[in-house]
Amino acid sequence: MIIEKVFKQFPILHSTTLELKKIEESHLQELFAIYDNDKVFEYCGIIPKHNLQTVQKMIAHFERDYSKKSRIKWGIFEKSQSEKLVGIIEAMDFNQKVDMVTIGYYLAETSWGKGIATEAVEIIVKFLLEDVNVNRIQAEVMPLNEPSKKVLLKNGFLKEGLLRQASLWSGKGVVDLEIYSLLQGDCKHDLQS
């Protein structure tokens, strides 16, 4: 794993319709609209934030986590919407011993069902496998979160199984989680077939 590709300079990633980049103070209103919606976090281990100042402080927390090399949060921006922040995708728990990373993502409710999460995951997977040389990308999903599972399956992830009562998620208590993964070898096999 070439961890410097992630943490030396904040990587800006693109597709034809999306840009993944750092969330700045200027995105506060859009960020607040995401965090202020209880529906967005129904299946996440994140507690919604209904206070603008709290969300404003979170931007500094994103920066702090990045500086500590523990987590990177990209804002998902739609190019056609004048660079509007429509969601967040993150990579965390970088395990350099086994070249593994965990990803997570959530979108503003107005952006659901448009293929944005699928495309954002595709962008980040390509970056992590090709540039960072990660071997395993995994995601943990609550069993009822069907849209998120579809996003992962469309991107070639395999469901490995159910972790029963395996994690304590904020606002949810102890939860069951399905684990999905994608290995670098899975993608090489796809290219050959």
Biotite code that builds the C-alpha atoms (Angstrom):
import biotite.structure as struc

atoms = struc.array([
    struc.Atom([0.000, 0.000, 0.000], chain_id="A", res_id=1, res_name="MET", atom_name="CA", element="C"),
    struc.Atom([1.367, 3.397, -1.005], chain_id="A", res_id=2, res_name="ILE", atom_name="CA", element="C"),
    struc.Atom([-0.246, 5.373, 1.833], chain_id="A", res_id=3, res_name="ILE", atom_name="CA", element="C"),
    struc.Atom([1.451, 8.615, 0.685], chain_id="A", res_id=4, res_name="GLU", atom_name="CA", element="C"),
    struc.Atom([-0.835, 8.629, -2.373], chain_id="A", res_id=5, res_name="LYS", atom_name="CA", element="C"),
    struc.Atom([-3.695, 9.288, 0.058], chain_id="A", res_id=6, res_name="VAL", atom_name="CA", element="C"),
    struc.Atom([-2.134, 11.422, 2.775], chain_id="A", res_id=7, res_name="PHE", atom_name="CA", element="C"),
    struc.Atom([0.737, 13.412, 1.237], chain_id="A", res_id=8, res_name="LYS", atom_name="CA", element="C"),
    struc.Atom([-1.561, 15.763, -0.658], chain_id="A", res_id=9, res_name="GLN", atom_name="CA", element="C"),
    struc.Atom([-5.375, 15.564, -0.663], chain_id="A", res_id=10, res_name="PHE", atom_name="CA", element="C"),
    struc.Atom([-6.232, 13.578, -3.820], chain_id="A", res_id=11, res_name="PRO", atom_name="CA", element="C"),
    struc.Atom([-8.891, 15.040, -6.104], chain_id="A", res_id=12, res_name="ILE", atom_name="CA", element="C"),
    struc.Atom([-10.634, 12.317, -8.106], chain_id="A", res_id=13, res_name="LEU", atom_name="CA", element="C"),
    struc.Atom([-12.875, 12.664, -11.176], chain_id="A", res_id=14, res_name="HIS", atom_name="CA", element="C"),
    struc.Atom([-15.268, 10.940, -13.493], chain_id="A", res_id=15, res_name="SER", atom_name="CA", element="C"),
    struc.Atom([-17.152, 12.585, -16.330], chain_id="A", res_id=16, res_name="THR", atom_name="CA", element="C"),
    struc.Atom([-20.011, 13.622, -14.013], chain_id="A", res_id=17, res_name="THR", atom_name="CA", element="C"),
    struc.Atom([-18.535, 13.643, -10.488], chain_id="A", res_id=18, res_name="LEU", atom_name="CA", element="C"),
    struc.Atom([-15.618, 15.181, -8.645], chain_id="A", res_id=19, res_name="GLU", atom_name="CA", element="C"),
    struc.Atom([-14.414, 13.898, -5.282], chain_id="A", res_id=20, res_name="LEU", atom_name="CA", element="C"),
    struc.Atom([-12.543, 16.584, -3.357], chain_id="A", res_id=21, res_name="LYS", atom_name="CA", element="C"),
    struc.Atom([-11.997, 18.147, 0.050], chain_id="A", res_id=22, res_name="LYS", atom_name="CA", element="C"),
    struc.Atom([-14.989, 19.588, 1.891], chain_id="A", res_id=23, res_name="ILE", atom_name="CA", element="C"),
    struc.Atom([-14.372, 23.254, 2.664], chain_id="A", res_id=24, res_name="GLU", atom_name="CA", element="C"),
    struc.Atom([-16.075, 25.854, 4.852], chain_id="A", res_id=25, res_name="GLU", atom_name="CA", element="C"),
    struc.Atom([-17.835, 27.174, 1.736], chain_id="A", res_id=26, res_name="SER", atom_name="CA", element="C"),
    struc.Atom([-19.794, 23.889, 1.528], chain_id="A", res_id=27, res_name="HIS", atom_name="CA", element="C"),
    struc.Atom([-21.302, 24.292, 5.002], chain_id="A", res_id=28, res_name="LEU", atom_name="CA", element="C"),
    struc.Atom([-24.949, 24.766, 3.935], chain_id="A", res_id=29, res_name="GLN", atom_name="CA", element="C"),
    struc.Atom([-24.887, 21.712, 1.641], chain_id="A", res_id=30, res_name="GLU", atom_name="CA", element="C"),
    struc.Atom([-23.108, 19.658, 4.316], chain_id="A", res_id=31, res_name="LEU", atom_name="CA", element="C"),
    struc.Atom([-25.655, 20.744, 6.924], chain_id="A", res_id=32, res_name="PHE", atom_name="CA", element="C"),
    struc.Atom([-28.520, 19.714, 4.600], chain_id="A", res_id=33, res_name="ALA", atom_name="CA", element="C"),
    struc.Atom([-27.033, 16.189, 4.511], chain_id="A", res_id=34, res_name="ILE", atom_name="CA", element="C"),
    struc.Atom([-26.366, 15.886, 8.263], chain_id="A", res_id=35, res_name="TYR", atom_name="CA", element="C"),
    struc.Atom([-29.685, 17.478, 9.248], chain_id="A", res_id=36, res_name="ASP", atom_name="CA", element="C"),
    struc.Atom([-31.716, 14.721, 7.538], chain_id="A", res_id=37, res_name="ASN", atom_name="CA", element="C"),
    struc.Atom([-32.508, 11.735, 9.787], chain_id="A", res_id=38, res_name="ASP", atom_name="CA", element="C"),
    struc.Atom([-33.335, 9.550, 6.754], chain_id="A", res_id=39, res_name="LYS", atom_name="CA", element="C"),
    struc.Atom([-29.756, 9.834, 5.427], chain_id="A", res_id=40, res_name="VAL", atom_name="CA", element="C"),
    struc.Atom([-28.394, 8.095, 8.537], chain_id="A", res_id=41, res_name="PHE", atom_name="CA", element="C"),
    struc.Atom([-31.138, 5.524, 9.066], chain_id="A", res_id=42, res_name="GLU", atom_name="CA", element="C"),
    struc.Atom([-28.667, 2.723, 8.269], chain_id="A", res_id=43, res_name="TYR", atom_name="CA", element="C"),
    struc.Atom([-25.425, 4.428, 9.329], chain_id="A", res_id=44, res_name="CYS", atom_name="CA", element="C"),
    struc.Atom([-23.505, 4.496, 12.572], chain_id="A", res_id=45, res_name="GLY", atom_name="CA", element="C"),
    struc.Atom([-23.707, 8.280, 12.481], chain_id="A", res_id=46, res_name="ILE", atom_name="CA", element="C"),
    struc.Atom([-26.035, 10.455, 14.525], chain_id="A", res_id=47, res_name="ILE", atom_name="CA", element="C"),
    struc.Atom([-27.693, 13.246, 12.481], chain_id="A", res_id=48, res_name="PRO", atom_name="CA", element="C"),
    struc.Atom([-26.644, 16.785, 13.415], chain_id="A", res_id=49, res_name="LYS", atom_name="CA", element="C"),
    struc.Atom([-29.369, 19.423, 13.670], chain_id="A", res_id=50, res_name="HIS", atom_name="CA", element="C"),
    struc.Atom([-27.113, 22.325, 14.666], chain_id="A", res_id=51, res_name="ASN", atom_name="CA", element="C"),
    struc.Atom([-25.257, 24.371, 12.056], chain_id="A", res_id=52, res_name="LEU", atom_name="CA", element="C"),
    struc.Atom([-22.341, 25.162, 14.404], chain_id="A", res_id=53, res_name="GLN", atom_name="CA", element="C"),
    struc.Atom([-21.867, 21.445, 15.155], chain_id="A", res_id=54, res_name="THR", atom_name="CA", element="C"),
    struc.Atom([-21.647, 20.666, 11.441], chain_id="A", res_id=55, res_name="VAL", atom_name="CA", element="C"),
    struc.Atom([-19.259, 23.583, 10.971], chain_id="A", res_id=56, res_name="GLN", atom_name="CA", element="C"),
    struc.Atom([-16.923, 22.076, 13.611], chain_id="A", res_id=57, res_name="LYS", atom_name="CA", element="C"),
    struc.Atom([-17.055, 18.760, 11.770], chain_id="A", res_id=58, res_name="MET", atom_name="CA", element="C"),
    struc.Atom([-15.217, 20.271, 8.796], chain_id="A", res_id=59, res_name="ILE", atom_name="CA", element="C"),
    struc.Atom([-12.250, 20.839, 11.131], chain_id="A", res_id=60, res_name="ALA", atom_name="CA", element="C"),
    struc.Atom([-12.623, 17.248, 12.384], chain_id="A", res_id=61, res_name="HIS", atom_name="CA", element="C"),
    struc.Atom([-12.417, 15.964, 8.790], chain_id="A", res_id=62, res_name="PHE", atom_name="CA", element="C"),
    struc.Atom([-9.161, 17.917, 8.436], chain_id="A", res_id=63, res_name="GLU", atom_name="CA", element="C"),
    struc.Atom([-7.840, 16.603, 11.771], chain_id="A", res_id=64, res_name="ARG", atom_name="CA", element="C"),
    struc.Atom([-8.556, 12.970, 10.819], chain_id="A", res_id=65, res_name="ASP", atom_name="CA", element="C"),
    struc.Atom([-6.822, 13.506, 7.489], chain_id="A", res_id=66, res_name="TYR", atom_name="CA", element="C"),
    struc.Atom([-3.766, 15.067, 9.193], chain_id="A", res_id=67, res_name="SER", atom_name="CA", element="C"),
    struc.Atom([-3.595, 12.071, 11.552], chain_id="A", res_id=68, res_name="LYS", atom_name="CA", element="C"),
    struc.Atom([-3.659, 9.788, 8.487], chain_id="A", res_id=69, res_name="LYS", atom_name="CA", element="C"),
    struc.Atom([-6.575, 7.849, 9.983], chain_id="A", res_id=70, res_name="SER", atom_name="CA", element="C"),
    struc.Atom([-9.394, 8.707, 7.562], chain_id="A", res_id=71, res_name="ARG", atom_name="CA", element="C"),
    struc.Atom([-10.072, 10.660, 4.396], chain_id="A", res_id=72, res_name="ILE", atom_name="CA", element="C"),
    struc.Atom([-13.498, 12.111, 3.621], chain_id="A", res_id=73, res_name="LYS", atom_name="CA", element="C"),
    struc.Atom([-14.147, 13.273, 0.089], chain_id="A", res_id=74, res_name="TRP", atom_name="CA", element="C"),
    struc.Atom([-17.079, 15.457, -0.759], chain_id="A", res_id=75, res_name="GLY", atom_name="CA", element="C"),
    struc.Atom([-19.008, 14.069, -3.725], chain_id="A", res_id=76, res_name="ILE", atom_name="CA", element="C"),
    struc.Atom([-19.707, 16.935, -6.113], chain_id="A", res_id=77, res_name="PHE", atom_name="CA", element="C"),
    struc.Atom([-21.915, 16.813, -9.200], chain_id="A", res_id=78, res_name="GLU", atom_name="CA", element="C"),
    struc.Atom([-20.197, 18.688, -12.015], chain_id="A", res_id=79, res_name="LYS", atom_name="CA", element="C"),
    struc.Atom([-23.496, 19.480, -13.777], chain_id="A", res_id=80, res_name="SER", atom_name="CA", element="C"),
    struc.Atom([-24.887, 21.105, -10.606], chain_id="A", res_id=81, res_name="GLN", atom_name="CA", element="C"),
    struc.Atom([-22.255, 23.872, -10.398], chain_id="A", res_id=82, res_name="SER", atom_name="CA", element="C"),
    struc.Atom([-20.085, 21.684, -8.183], chain_id="A", res_id=83, res_name="GLU", atom_name="CA", element="C"),
    struc.Atom([-22.861, 21.020, -5.661], chain_id="A", res_id=84, res_name="LYS", atom_name="CA", element="C"),
    struc.Atom([-21.950, 18.822, -2.663], chain_id="A", res_id=85, res_name="LEU", atom_name="CA", element="C"),
    struc.Atom([-24.317, 15.838, -2.868], chain_id="A", res_id=86, res_name="VAL", atom_name="CA", element="C"),
    struc.Atom([-22.645, 13.363, -0.526], chain_id="A", res_id=87, res_name="GLY", atom_name="CA", element="C"),
    struc.Atom([-19.596, 12.053, 1.260], chain_id="A", res_id=88, res_name="ILE", atom_name="CA", element="C"),
    struc.Atom([-17.425, 9.031, 0.593], chain_id="A", res_id=89, res_name="ILE", atom_name="CA", element="C"),
    struc.Atom([-14.655, 8.033, 2.928], chain_id="A", res_id=90, res_name="GLU", atom_name="CA", element="C"),
    struc.Atom([-11.788, 5.600, 3.328], chain_id="A", res_id=91, res_name="ALA", atom_name="CA", element="C"),
    struc.Atom([-10.727, 4.640, 6.849], chain_id="A", res_id=92, res_name="MET", atom_name="CA", element="C"),
    struc.Atom([-9.055, 1.936, 8.938], chain_id="A", res_id=93, res_name="ASP", atom_name="CA", element="C"),
    struc.Atom([-6.016, 1.740, 6.680], chain_id="A", res_id=94, res_name="PHE", atom_name="CA", element="C"),
    struc.Atom([-4.349, -1.570, 7.601], chain_id="A", res_id=95, res_name="ASN", atom_name="CA", element="C"),
    struc.Atom([-0.937, -1.489, 5.966], chain_id="A", res_id=96, res_name="GLN", atom_name="CA", element="C"),
    struc.Atom([0.021, -4.959, 7.254], chain_id="A", res_id=97, res_name="LYS", atom_name="CA", element="C"),
    struc.Atom([-2.545, -6.570, 4.952], chain_id="A", res_id=98, res_name="VAL", atom_name="CA", element="C"),
    struc.Atom([-3.094, -3.655, 2.502], chain_id="A", res_id=99, res_name="ASP", atom_name="CA", element="C"),
    struc.Atom([-6.738, -3.292, 3.484], chain_id="A", res_id=100, res_name="MET", atom_name="CA", element="C"),
    struc.Atom([-9.071, -0.310, 3.810], chain_id="A", res_id=101, res_name="VAL", atom_name="CA", element="C"),
    struc.Atom([-12.733, 0.190, 4.722], chain_id="A", res_id=102, res_name="THR", atom_name="CA", element="C"),
    struc.Atom([-15.009, 2.530, 2.783], chain_id="A", res_id=103, res_name="ILE", atom_name="CA", element="C"),
    struc.Atom([-18.309, 4.200, 3.623], chain_id="A", res_id=104, res_name="GLY", atom_name="CA", element="C"),
    struc.Atom([-20.594, 6.663, 1.855], chain_id="A", res_id=105, res_name="TYR", atom_name="CA", element="C"),
    struc.Atom([-23.836, 8.590, 2.217], chain_id="A", res_id=106, res_name="TYR", atom_name="CA", element="C"),
    struc.Atom([-25.748, 10.954, -0.018], chain_id="A", res_id=107, res_name="LEU", atom_name="CA", element="C"),
    struc.Atom([-28.140, 13.847, 0.333], chain_id="A", res_id=108, res_name="ALA", atom_name="CA", element="C"),
    struc.Atom([-31.667, 12.453, 0.030], chain_id="A", res_id=109, res_name="GLU", atom_name="CA", element="C"),
    struc.Atom([-32.292, 14.530, -3.113], chain_id="A", res_id=110, res_name="THR", atom_name="CA", element="C"),
    struc.Atom([-29.478, 12.585, -4.824], chain_id="A", res_id=111, res_name="SER", atom_name="CA", element="C"),
    struc.Atom([-30.737, 9.079, -4.056], chain_id="A", res_id=112, res_name="TRP", atom_name="CA", element="C"),
    struc.Atom([-31.516, 6.677, -6.893], chain_id="A", res_id=113, res_name="GLY", atom_name="CA", element="C"),
    struc.Atom([-29.459, 8.509, -9.532], chain_id="A", res_id=114, res_name="LYS", atom_name="CA", element="C"),
    struc.Atom([-26.426, 6.207, -9.631], chain_id="A", res_id=115, res_name="GLY", atom_name="CA", element="C"),
    struc.Atom([-24.240, 8.762, -7.840], chain_id="A", res_id=116, res_name="ILE", atom_name="CA", element="C"),
    struc.Atom([-23.155, 6.438, -5.009], chain_id="A", res_id=117, res_name="ALA", atom_name="CA", element="C"),
    struc.Atom([-22.363, 3.659, -7.495], chain_id="A", res_id=118, res_name="THR", atom_name="CA", element="C"),
    struc.Atom([-20.227, 6.037, -9.542], chain_id="A", res_id=119, res_name="GLU", atom_name="CA", element="C"),
    struc.Atom([-18.474, 7.501, -6.472], chain_id="A", res_id=120, res_name="ALA", atom_name="CA", element="C"),
    struc.Atom([-17.607, 3.997, -5.233], chain_id="A", res_id=121, res_name="VAL", atom_name="CA", element="C"),
    struc.Atom([-16.305, 3.130, -8.712], chain_id="A", res_id=122, res_name="GLU", atom_name="CA", element="C"),
    struc.Atom([-14.023, 6.199, -8.641], chain_id="A", res_id=123, res_name="ILE", atom_name="CA", element="C"),
    struc.Atom([-12.658, 5.469, -5.170], chain_id="A", res_id=124, res_name="ILE", atom_name="CA", element="C"),
    struc.Atom([-12.170, 1.747, -5.878], chain_id="A", res_id=125, res_name="VAL", atom_name="CA", element="C"),
    struc.Atom([-10.140, 2.539, -9.004], chain_id="A", res_id=126, res_name="LYS", atom_name="CA", element="C"),
    struc.Atom([-8.002, 5.003, -7.027], chain_id="A", res_id=127, res_name="PHE", atom_name="CA", element="C"),
    struc.Atom([-7.434, 2.641, -4.085], chain_id="A", res_id=128, res_name="LEU", atom_name="CA", element="C"),
    struc.Atom([-6.599, -0.390, -6.234], chain_id="A", res_id=129, res_name="LEU", atom_name="CA", element="C"),
    struc.Atom([-4.571, 1.261, -8.993], chain_id="A", res_id=130, res_name="GLU", atom_name="CA", element="C"),
    struc.Atom([-2.853, 4.229, -7.307], chain_id="A", res_id=131, res_name="ASP", atom_name="CA", element="C"),
    struc.Atom([-2.670, 3.269, -3.625], chain_id="A", res_id=132, res_name="VAL", atom_name="CA", element="C"),
    struc.Atom([-2.158, -0.439, -4.385], chain_id="A", res_id=133, res_name="ASN", atom_name="CA", element="C"),
    struc.Atom([-4.643, -1.633, -1.762], chain_id="A", res_id=134, res_name="VAL", atom_name="CA", element="C"),
    struc.Atom([-5.320, -5.371, -1.926], chain_id="A", res_id=135, res_name="ASN", atom_name="CA", element="C"),
    struc.Atom([-8.653, -5.485, -0.066], chain_id="A", res_id=136, res_name="ARG", atom_name="CA", element="C"),
    struc.Atom([-11.444, -2.910, 0.119], chain_id="A", res_id=137, res_name="ILE", atom_name="CA", element="C"),
    struc.Atom([-14.290, -3.706, 2.472], chain_id="A", res_id=138, res_name="GLN", atom_name="CA", element="C"),
    struc.Atom([-17.573, -2.162, 3.526], chain_id="A", res_id=139, res_name="ALA", atom_name="CA", element="C"),
    struc.Atom([-19.880, -2.946, 6.439], chain_id="A", res_id=140, res_name="GLU", atom_name="CA", element="C"),
    struc.Atom([-23.598, -2.575, 5.755], chain_id="A", res_id=141, res_name="VAL", atom_name="CA", element="C"),
    struc.Atom([-26.654, -2.920, 7.955], chain_id="A", res_id=142, res_name="MET", atom_name="CA", element="C"),
    struc.Atom([-28.744, -5.857, 6.657], chain_id="A", res_id=143, res_name="PRO", atom_name="CA", element="C"),
    struc.Atom([-31.780, -3.658, 5.857], chain_id="A", res_id=144, res_name="LEU", atom_name="CA", element="C"),
    struc.Atom([-29.753, -1.204, 3.758], chain_id="A", res_id=145, res_name="ASN", atom_name="CA", element="C"),
    struc.Atom([-30.653, -2.626, 0.340], chain_id="A", res_id=146, res_name="GLU", atom_name="CA", element="C"),
    struc.Atom([-29.604, 0.452, -1.720], chain_id="A", res_id=147, res_name="PRO", atom_name="CA", element="C"),
    struc.Atom([-26.081, 0.373, -0.267], chain_id="A", res_id=148, res_name="SER", atom_name="CA", element="C"),
    struc.Atom([-25.737, -3.366, -0.901], chain_id="A", res_id=149, res_name="LYS", atom_name="CA", element="C"),
    struc.Atom([-26.739, -2.811, -4.554], chain_id="A", res_id=150, res_name="LYS", atom_name="CA", element="C"),
    struc.Atom([-24.059, -0.106, -4.900], chain_id="A", res_id=151, res_name="VAL", atom_name="CA", element="C"),
    struc.Atom([-21.384, -2.530, -3.696], chain_id="A", res_id=152, res_name="LEU", atom_name="CA", element="C"),
    struc.Atom([-22.575, -5.467, -5.808], chain_id="A", res_id=153, res_name="LEU", atom_name="CA", element="C"),
    struc.Atom([-22.648, -3.267, -8.950], chain_id="A", res_id=154, res_name="LYS", atom_name="CA", element="C"),
    struc.Atom([-19.002, -2.437, -8.225], chain_id="A", res_id=155, res_name="ASN", atom_name="CA", element="C"),
    struc.Atom([-17.946, -6.084, -8.029], chain_id="A", res_id=156, res_name="GLY", atom_name="CA", element="C"),
    struc.Atom([-17.929, -6.501, -4.247], chain_id="A", res_id=157, res_name="PHE", atom_name="CA", element="C"),
    struc.Atom([-18.823, -9.916, -2.843], chain_id="A", res_id=158, res_name="LEU", atom_name="CA", element="C"),
    struc.Atom([-20.928, -10.463, 0.238], chain_id="A", res_id=159, res_name="LYS", atom_name="CA", element="C"),
    struc.Atom([-18.763, -12.422, 2.647], chain_id="A", res_id=160, res_name="GLU", atom_name="CA", element="C"),
    struc.Atom([-21.298, -12.928, 5.370], chain_id="A", res_id=161, res_name="GLY", atom_name="CA", element="C"),
    struc.Atom([-23.084, -11.561, 8.404], chain_id="A", res_id=162, res_name="LEU", atom_name="CA", element="C"),
    struc.Atom([-21.272, -10.364, 11.499], chain_id="A", res_id=163, res_name="LEU", atom_name="CA", element="C"),
    struc.Atom([-23.859, -10.929, 14.214], chain_id="A", res_id=164, res_name="ARG", atom_name="CA", element="C"),
    struc.Atom([-24.038, -8.285, 16.962], chain_id="A", res_id=165, res_name="GLN", atom_name="CA", element="C"),
    struc.Atom([-20.483, -7.365, 16.054], chain_id="A", res_id=166, res_name="ALA", atom_name="CA", element="C"),
    struc.Atom([-20.375, -3.609, 16.259], chain_id="A", res_id=167, res_name="SER", atom_name="CA", element="C"),
    struc.Atom([-21.564, -0.721, 18.406], chain_id="A", res_id=168, res_name="LEU", atom_name="CA", element="C"),
    struc.Atom([-22.909, 1.990, 16.122], chain_id="A", res_id=169, res_name="TRP", atom_name="CA", element="C"),
    struc.Atom([-23.720, 5.464, 17.406], chain_id="A", res_id=170, res_name="SER", atom_name="CA", element="C"),
    struc.Atom([-27.444, 5.887, 17.828], chain_id="A", res_id=171, res_name="GLY", atom_name="CA", element="C"),
    struc.Atom([-28.116, 2.254, 16.903], chain_id="A", res_id=172, res_name="LYS", atom_name="CA", element="C"),
    struc.Atom([-26.572, 0.223, 19.724], chain_id="A", res_id=173, res_name="GLY", atom_name="CA", element="C"),
    struc.Atom([-25.105, -3.199, 18.971], chain_id="A", res_id=174, res_name="VAL", atom_name="CA", element="C"),
    struc.Atom([-25.874, -4.114, 15.368], chain_id="A", res_id=175, res_name="VAL", atom_name="CA", element="C"),
    struc.Atom([-25.543, -6.957, 12.894], chain_id="A", res_id=176, res_name="ASP", atom_name="CA", element="C"),
    struc.Atom([-23.470, -6.020, 9.863], chain_id="A", res_id=177, res_name="LEU", atom_name="CA", element="C"),
    struc.Atom([-23.057, -7.637, 6.488], chain_id="A", res_id=178, res_name="GLU", atom_name="CA", element="C"),
    struc.Atom([-19.492, -7.499, 5.234], chain_id="A", res_id=179, res_name="ILE", atom_name="CA", element="C"),
    struc.Atom([-18.677, -6.945, 1.572], chain_id="A", res_id=180, res_name="TYR", atom_name="CA", element="C"),
    struc.Atom([-15.232, -6.980, 0.017], chain_id="A", res_id=181, res_name="SER", atom_name="CA", element="C"),
    struc.Atom([-13.358, -6.521, -3.211], chain_id="A", res_id=182, res_name="LEU", atom_name="CA", element="C"),
    struc.Atom([-9.844, -7.873, -3.728], chain_id="A", res_id=183, res_name="LEU", atom_name="CA", element="C"),
    struc.Atom([-7.340, -6.634, -6.254], chain_id="A", res_id=184, res_name="GLN", atom_name="CA", element="C"),
    struc.Atom([-7.296, -10.182, -7.688], chain_id="A", res_id=185, res_name="GLY", atom_name="CA", element="C"),
    struc.Atom([-11.056, -10.029, -8.302], chain_id="A", res_id=186, res_name="ASP", atom_name="CA", element="C"),
    struc.Atom([-10.548, -7.130, -10.690], chain_id="A", res_id=187, res_name="CYS", atom_name="CA", element="C"),
    struc.Atom([-7.662, -8.760, -12.593], chain_id="A", res_id=188, res_name="LYS", atom_name="CA", element="C"),
    struc.Atom([-9.895, -11.791, -13.094], chain_id="A", res_id=189, res_name="HIS", atom_name="CA", element="C"),
    struc.Atom([-12.663, -9.522, -14.442], chain_id="A", res_id=190, res_name="ASP", atom_name="CA", element="C"),
    struc.Atom([-10.279, -7.989, -16.983], chain_id="A", res_id=191, res_name="LEU", atom_name="CA", element="C"),
    struc.Atom([-9.254, -11.410, -18.307], chain_id="A", res_id=192, res_name="GLN", atom_name="CA", element="C"),
    struc.Atom([-12.770, -12.805, -18.685], chain_id="A", res_id=193, res_name="SER", atom_name="CA", element="C"),
])
